[in-house]
Amino acid sequence: MSQRPLREVVRNGSVAPRGLSVLGSTGSIGTQTLDVVRLFPDRLRVKALTSNTRADLLIRQALEFRPECVVIQDPAGYPIVAEGLRGTGIRVLQGREGLLEAATLPGVETVVAAVVGFAGLEPVLAAIQAGKQIALANKETLVVAGSLVYDLLRRENGVLIPIDSEHSAIFQCLVGEPPESIEKLILTASGGPFRTRPLDTFGDITKAEALCHPNWSMGAKITIDSATMMNKGLEVIEAHWMFGLDADRLEVLVHPQSIIHSMVTFRDGSTKAQLGCPDMKVPIQYALSYPERWAAPHERVDWTRVGQLDFEPPDLVKFPCLRLAFEALRIGGTAPAVLNAANEQAVALFLDDQITFLDIPRLIEEAMEALAAPVQPLLETLVEADQEARRFVMEHSRATAD
């Protein structure tokens, strides 16, 4: 991964605020990104905001930050946003074309990619081609199309800084270290809400229980991914592309306190760890300020109260989604795209009370067995694999219900 500093923009002899486009501004990462912007109004300037369906919140954000444009994906939300911003001079855009315009807007230096799911891939590719720096929070972009993204980054001399706490931790541990010095990467996991729950009760897990994470405040989809440990599996695939290590040099370690966010072991036997309170605003800020560290009032660890730091291996019997992610990485080709799409569709069905918690890994594994192929991953084949996996999960979930 490139560790070249973010480009500064100089206007009238002084450094101007960095222009930001926040894709997914009404989600968990997007709203916390705007919290960071509020801390640094002289250094960060919001140029574009986008939302899928949350029209009312998008209007409030736009009235506060006065971007050049906003994008609402939901057609039903467009007239609401247009009316709410009438007379402000803020352009209101809609759909795919609007999202691509926000990702490539002139005057934007950094695109915060926080759109959830496969839908976040195309705007990231467009932003890289437009010379934007990417602050990446969308796991699926690299899970589905890591080779395409990094080929494009190399061609365009682009910069990508991770926002995920685990990848940010690894990135910080690697600053100043030569790539050949790395022995392995260790991604830590909280273990989610069911780490100590007996496996024979997993069939009774409710949506409310799965949405109750012990340490982190996140959106519904990623919270369910944490409960199944699929989030850690997706992060393993991301780490492969971000840091250029194969599956055998990537390790997951359960660390319930979520104080150590990830670690790097080097060839000389030493290990670096990045530690901090579980607060996503810290890695978000680092992605926006790198290579600088700006003073901020984020919570500090009180070391006198930590007591102890615990570690244990993940239980792949209770959490098969993590095993499936490693399998997808080893298969390559369309396997990660199938894994991701099947998971997105299964999680959506679980959140809609149409399948059980145990159906999530079952449907993903069946989709991978039926559809995953170790072929050269072109964008068209990845899109097709994504669509086929979603159809497969829908059809097989209905068959289960019948």
C-alpha positions as CSV (number, residue, x, y, z in Angstrom):
1,M,0.0,0.0,0.0
2,S,1.2,3.5,-0.8
3,Q,2.1,5.6,2.2
4,R,2.7,8.8,0.3
5,P,1.4,11.9,2.1
6,L,-2.0,13.3,1.1
7,R,-1.7,16.1,-1.4
8,E,-2.2,19.6,0.0
9,V,-4.0,22.2,-2.0
10,V,-2.5,25.7,-1.9
11,R,-4.6,28.7,-2.8
12,N,-3.6,32.3,-2.5
13,G,-0.3,31.3,-0.9
14,S,-1.8,29.3,2.0
15,V,-3.1,25.8,2.5
16,A,-6.8,25.6,1.8
17,P,-9.2,23.3,3.6
18,R,-9.3,19.9,2.1
19,G,-12.4,19.4,0.0
20,L,-14.4,16.3,1.1
21,S,-17.1,14.3,-0.6
22,V,-18.8,12.1,2.0
23,L,-20.5,9.2,0.2
24,G,-22.9,7.7,2.7
25,S,-23.1,10.7,4.9
26,T,-26.2,9.6,6.8
27,G,-24.8,6.2,7.9
28,S,-22.7,5.5,11.0
29,I,-19.3,6.3,9.4
30,G,-20.7,9.3,7.5
31,T,-22.2,10.9,10.6
32,Q,-19.0,10.4,12.5
33,T,-17.0,11.8,9.6
34,L,-19.1,15.0,10.0
35,D,-18.3,15.0,13.7
36,V,-14.6,15.1,12.8
37,V,-15.3,17.9,10.3
38,R,-17.0,19.9,13.1
39,L,-13.7,19.7,15.0
40,F,-11.6,21.1,12.1
41,P,-13.7,23.6,10.1
42,D,-10.5,25.4,9.1
43,R,-8.9,22.3,7.7
44,L,-11.9,20.3,6.2
45,R,-14.6,21.6,3.8
46,V,-17.6,19.4,2.8
47,K,-18.3,19.7,-0.9
48,A,-20.7,16.8,-1.4
49,L,-23.0,14.6,0.7
50,T,-24.9,11.5,-0.3
51,S,-27.5,9.3,1.2
52,N,-29.5,6.2,0.2
53,T,-32.9,6.9,1.8
54,R,-32.6,9.2,4.8
55,A,-33.9,12.4,3.2
56,D,-34.6,14.3,6.4
57,L,-31.1,13.8,7.8
58,L,-29.5,14.6,4.5
59,I,-31.4,17.9,4.5
60,R,-30.2,18.8,8.0
61,Q,-26.6,17.9,7.1
62,A,-26.8,20.0,4.0
63,L,-28.2,23.0,5.8
64,E,-25.4,22.8,8.3
65,F,-22.4,22.2,6.0
66,R,-23.6,23.9,2.9
67,P,-22.0,21.6,0.3
68,E,-22.1,22.3,-3.4
69,C,-24.3,19.3,-4.0
70,V,-26.2,16.4,-2.3
71,V,-27.3,13.1,-3.7
72,I,-30.3,11.1,-2.6
73,Q,-30.5,7.5,-4.1
74,D,-34.1,6.8,-3.3
75,P,-36.4,8.3,-6.0
76,A,-39.1,8.9,-3.4
77,G,-36.7,11.0,-1.4
78,Y,-35.7,13.3,-4.2
79,P,-38.7,15.7,-4.1
80,I,-38.4,15.8,-0.3
81,V,-34.7,16.9,-0.5
82,A,-35.3,19.2,-3.4
83,E,-38.1,21.0,-1.5
84,G,-36.1,21.0,1.8
85,L,-33.1,22.7,0.1
86,R,-35.1,25.0,-2.2
87,G,-33.4,28.5,-2.4
88,T,-30.1,27.4,-0.8
89,G,-28.2,27.1,-4.1
90,I,-27.3,23.5,-3.2
91,R,-27.7,21.2,-6.2
92,V,-29.8,18.1,-5.5
93,L,-28.8,15.1,-7.6
94,Q,-30.3,11.6,-7.8
95,G,-29.3,8.0,-8.4
96,R,-26.2,6.4,-9.9
97,E,-25.2,9.4,-12.0
98,G,-25.5,11.7,-9.0
99,L,-23.3,9.4,-6.9
100,L,-20.7,9.3,-9.6
101,E,-20.7,13.1,-9.9
102,A,-20.3,13.5,-6.1
103,A,-17.3,11.1,-6.3
104,T,-15.6,13.1,-9.0
105,L,-16.6,16.7,-8.1
106,P,-14.0,19.3,-8.9
107,G,-12.5,20.9,-5.8
108,V,-12.7,17.6,-3.9
109,E,-9.4,16.2,-2.7
110,T,-10.6,13.3,-0.6
111,V,-13.6,11.0,-1.1
112,V,-14.8,9.3,2.1
113,A,-16.2,6.0,0.7
114,A,-18.8,5.0,3.3
115,V,-21.6,3.7,1.0
116,V,-22.6,0.3,2.4
117,G,-22.3,-2.8,0.2
118,F,-21.5,-3.6,-3.4
119,A,-23.1,-0.2,-4.5
120,G,-19.9,1.5,-3.1
121,L,-17.6,0.0,-5.7
122,E,-18.4,2.1,-8.8
123,P,-18.0,5.5,-7.2
124,V,-14.6,4.5,-5.7
125,L,-13.3,3.4,-9.1
126,A,-14.6,6.7,-10.6
127,A,-13.0,8.7,-7.8
128,I,-9.6,7.1,-8.3
129,Q,-9.8,7.8,-12.1
130,A,-10.6,11.4,-11.3
131,G,-7.4,11.7,-9.1
132,K,-9.2,11.8,-5.8
133,Q,-7.7,10.4,-2.6
134,I,-9.8,7.6,-1.1
135,A,-10.6,7.3,2.6
136,L,-12.1,3.9,2.5
137,A,-14.7,2.6,4.9
138,N,-16.6,0.4,2.4
139,K,-15.3,-3.2,3.0
140,E,-17.0,-4.6,-0.1
141,T,-15.0,-2.4,-2.6
142,L,-11.8,-4.5,-1.9
143,V,-13.5,-7.7,-1.0
144,V,-15.3,-7.9,-4.4
145,A,-12.8,-6.1,-6.7
146,G,-9.5,-5.7,-4.9
147,S,-7.4,-6.5,-7.9
148,L,-9.3,-4.0,-10.1
149,V,-9.0,-1.3,-7.4
150,Y,-5.3,-1.8,-6.9
151,D,-4.5,-2.0,-10.6
152,L,-6.2,1.3,-11.0
153,L,-4.4,2.9,-8.0
154,R,-1.1,1.9,-9.5
155,R,-2.0,3.3,-12.9
156,E,-3.3,6.5,-11.5
157,N,-0.6,6.9,-8.8
158,G,-3.6,7.0,-6.4
159,V,-3.7,7.1,-2.6
160,L,-6.0,5.0,-0.4
161,I,-6.1,5.3,3.4
162,P,-8.2,2.8,5.4
163,I,-10.9,3.9,7.8
164,D,-11.7,0.5,9.3
165,S,-10.2,0.5,12.8
166,E,-8.3,-2.7,12.1
167,H,-6.8,-1.7,8.8
168,S,-6.0,1.8,10.1
169,A,-4.2,0.1,13.0
170,I,-2.1,-2.0,10.7
171,F,-1.5,1.0,8.4
172,Q,-0.2,3.0,11.4
173,C,2.0,0.1,12.6
174,L,3.6,0.0,9.1
175,V,4.5,3.6,8.7
176,G,8.2,3.7,8.2
177,E,8.6,-0.1,7.9
178,P,9.8,-1.8,4.7
179,P,7.3,-4.3,3.3
180,E,9.8,-7.1,3.3
181,S,10.1,-6.8,7.1
182,I,6.5,-8.0,7.7
183,E,6.0,-11.6,8.9
184,K,2.2,-11.6,9.5
185,L,-0.7,-9.3,10.2
186,I,-3.0,-10.0,13.2
187,L,-6.5,-8.6,13.0
188,T,-8.3,-8.4,16.3
189,A,-12.0,-9.1,16.8
190,S,-14.2,-8.3,19.7
191,G,-16.0,-11.7,19.2
192,G,-19.4,-9.9,19.0
193,P,-22.3,-10.5,21.3
194,F,-22.3,-14.3,21.0
195,R,-18.7,-15.1,21.8
196,T,-19.6,-17.0,25.0
197,R,-23.1,-18.2,24.0
198,P,-23.5,-21.9,23.6
199,L,-23.7,-23.1,20.0
200,D,-26.8,-25.2,20.7
201,T,-28.7,-22.0,21.4
202,F,-27.7,-20.2,18.2
203,G,-31.0,-21.3,16.5
204,D,-32.9,-19.1,19.0
205,I,-30.9,-15.9,18.4
206,T,-33.2,-12.9,17.7
207,K,-32.6,-9.9,15.6
208,A,-32.6,-7.7,18.7
209,E,-29.9,-9.8,20.3
210,A,-27.7,-9.7,17.2
211,L,-28.0,-6.0,16.9
212,C,-26.7,-5.4,20.4
213,H,-22.9,-5.1,20.0
214,P,-20.9,-5.1,23.3
215,N,-18.3,-2.5,22.3
216,W,-19.0,-0.6,19.0
217,S,-21.9,1.6,17.8
218,M,-22.4,0.7,14.1
219,G,-25.1,0.4,11.4
220,A,-27.4,-2.6,11.3
221,K,-25.7,-4.5,8.5
222,I,-22.2,-4.3,9.9
223,T,-23.5,-5.1,13.4
224,I,-25.0,-8.4,12.1
225,D,-21.7,-9.0,10.3
226,S,-19.9,-8.6,13.7
227,A,-22.3,-11.1,15.3
228,T,-21.6,-13.7,12.6
229,M,-17.9,-12.7,12.5
230,M,-18.3,-12.2,8.7
231,N,-17.0,-8.6,9.3
232,K,-13.7,-10.1,10.3
233,G,-13.7,-12.4,7.3
234,L,-14.3,-9.4,5.0
235,E,-11.5,-7.5,6.7
236,V,-9.1,-10.4,6.1
237,I,-9.8,-10.2,2.4
238,E,-9.4,-6.4,2.5
239,A,-6.0,-6.8,4.3
240,H,-4.8,-9.2,1.6
241,W,-5.3,-6.4,-1.0
242,M,-4.3,-3.5,1.1
243,F,-1.0,-4.9,2.4
244,G,-0.2,-7.6,-0.2
245,L,0.0,-10.7,2.1
246,D,-1.5,-14.0,1.3
247,A,-4.0,-15.8,3.6
248,D,-1.3,-17.8,5.4
249,R,0.2,-14.6,6.7
250,L,-3.1,-13.2,8.0
251,E,-4.4,-14.1,11.4
252,V,-7.6,-13.3,13.4
253,L,-7.4,-13.1,17.2
254,V,-10.4,-12.5,19.4
255,H,-9.7,-9.7,21.9
256,P,-12.9,-8.9,23.8
257,Q,-11.8,-5.5,25.2
258,S,-11.3,-3.9,21.8
259,I,-8.4,-1.9,23.0
260,I,-5.8,-3.4,20.6
261,H,-7.2,-2.7,17.2
262,S,-4.7,-4.9,15.3
263,M,-1.0,-5.9,15.3
264,V,1.9,-6.5,13.0
265,T,4.6,-9.2,13.7
266,F,7.9,-8.5,12.0
267,R,10.6,-10.9,10.8
268,D,12.9,-10.1,13.8
269,G,10.2,-11.4,16.2
270,S,8.9,-8.1,17.4
271,T,5.3,-7.0,17.2
272,K,3.7,-3.6,17.0
273,A,0.2,-2.9,18.1
274,Q,-2.1,0.1,17.8
275,L,-4.2,0.7,20.9
276,G,-7.0,3.1,21.8
277,C,-10.6,3.3,22.9
278,P,-13.2,1.8,20.6
279,D,-14.1,5.1,18.8
280,M,-14.4,5.2,15.0
281,K,-13.7,9.0,14.9
282,V,-10.0,8.3,15.6
283,P,-9.3,6.2,12.5
284,I,-11.6,8.5,10.5
285,Q,-9.6,11.5,11.6
286,Y,-6.3,9.8,10.8
287,A,-7.5,9.0,7.3
288,L,-8.3,12.7,6.8
289,S,-5.2,14.1,8.4
290,Y,-2.5,11.6,7.4
291,P,0.5,11.9,7.8
292,E,-0.3,14.5,10.5
293,R,-2.0,13.8,13.8
294,W,-4.3,16.7,14.7
295,A,-5.0,17.4,18.4
296,A,-8.6,16.3,19.3
297,P,-10.7,15.6,22.4
298,H,-11.4,11.9,21.6
299,E,-11.5,9.6,24.6
300,R,-8.2,8.4,26.0
301,V,-7.5,4.9,27.5
302,D,-7.3,5.0,31.3
303,W,-4.6,2.4,31.7
304,T,-5.2,2.2,35.5
305,R,-8.7,0.8,34.8
306,V,-7.9,-1.6,31.9
307,G,-7.0,-4.4,34.2
308,Q,-6.1,-7.0,31.6
309,L,-6.1,-7.7,27.9
310,D,-7.5,-11.1,26.9
311,F,-6.9,-13.0,23.7
312,E,-8.3,-16.3,22.2
313,P,-8.5,-18.0,18.8
314,P,-11.8,-17.6,17.0
315,D,-14.3,-20.5,17.1
316,L,-14.8,-21.5,13.5
317,V,-17.5,-24.0,14.4
318,K,-19.7,-21.3,16.0
319,F,-18.7,-18.7,13.5
320,P,-18.4,-20.5,10.1
321,C,-18.6,-17.2,8.2
322,L,-15.0,-16.5,9.1
323,R,-13.9,-19.8,7.7
324,L,-15.9,-19.2,4.5
325,A,-14.1,-15.8,4.0
326,F,-10.7,-17.5,4.2
327,E,-11.9,-20.1,1.7
328,A,-13.1,-17.4,-0.7
329,L,-9.7,-15.6,-0.5
330,R,-7.9,-18.9,-1.3
331,I,-10.2,-19.7,-4.2
332,G,-10.0,-16.2,-5.6
333,G,-11.8,-15.2,-8.9
334,T,-15.5,-14.6,-8.3
335,A,-15.5,-16.4,-4.8
336,P,-15.2,-13.2,-2.8
337,A,-17.9,-11.5,-4.8
338,V,-20.2,-14.5,-4.3
339,L,-19.4,-14.5,-0.6
340,N,-20.1,-10.8,-0.2
341,A,-23.3,-10.7,-2.2
342,A,-24.7,-13.8,-0.6
343,N,-23.9,-12.3,2.8
344,E,-25.5,-9.0,2.0
345,Q,-28.7,-10.7,0.8
346,A,-28.8,-13.1,3.7
347,V,-28.3,-10.3,6.3
348,A,-31.1,-8.3,4.7
349,L,-33.4,-11.3,4.9
350,F,-32.5,-11.8,8.6
351,L,-33.1,-8.2,9.4
352,D,-36.5,-8.5,7.6
353,D,-37.3,-11.6,9.8
354,Q,-37.4,-13.9,6.8
355,I,-34.6,-16.3,7.9
356,T,-32.9,-17.4,11.1
357,F,-29.4,-16.5,12.3
358,L,-28.1,-19.9,11.4
359,D,-29.5,-19.6,7.9
360,I,-27.0,-16.8,7.1
361,P,-23.8,-18.9,7.0
362,R,-25.7,-21.9,5.5
363,L,-27.0,-19.8,2.5
364,I,-23.5,-18.3,2.0
365,E,-21.8,-21.6,1.9
366,E,-24.4,-23.1,-0.5
367,A,-24.0,-20.1,-2.8
368,M,-20.2,-20.4,-2.8
369,E,-20.4,-24.1,-3.6
370,A,-22.8,-23.5,-6.5
371,L,-21.3,-20.3,-8.0
372,A,-17.7,-19.5,-6.9
373,A,-15.2,-19.9,-9.7
374,P,-11.4,-19.2,-9.8
375,V,-11.6,-17.1,-13.0
376,Q,-9.9,-13.8,-13.9
377,P,-12.1,-11.2,-12.1
378,L,-13.3,-8.6,-14.6
379,L,-15.8,-6.0,-13.6
380,E,-18.5,-7.5,-15.7
381,T,-18.0,-11.0,-14.3
382,L,-18.0,-9.6,-10.7
383,V,-21.3,-7.8,-11.3
384,E,-22.8,-11.0,-12.8
385,A,-21.5,-13.1,-9.9
386,D,-23.0,-10.5,-7.4
387,Q,-26.4,-10.7,-9.1
388,E,-26.4,-14.5,-9.3
389,A,-25.4,-14.9,-5.7
390,R,-28.3,-12.6,-4.6
391,R,-30.8,-14.5,-6.7
392,F,-29.5,-17.8,-5.4
393,V,-29.9,-16.7,-1.8
394,M,-33.4,-15.4,-2.4
395,E,-34.5,-18.6,-4.2
396,H,-33.0,-20.9,-1.6
397,S,-34.4,-18.9,1.4
398,R,-37.9,-19.3,-0.1
399,A,-37.3,-23.0,-0.6
400,T,-36.3,-23.3,3.1
401,A,-39.4,-21.4,4.2
402,D,-41.7,-23.6,2.1
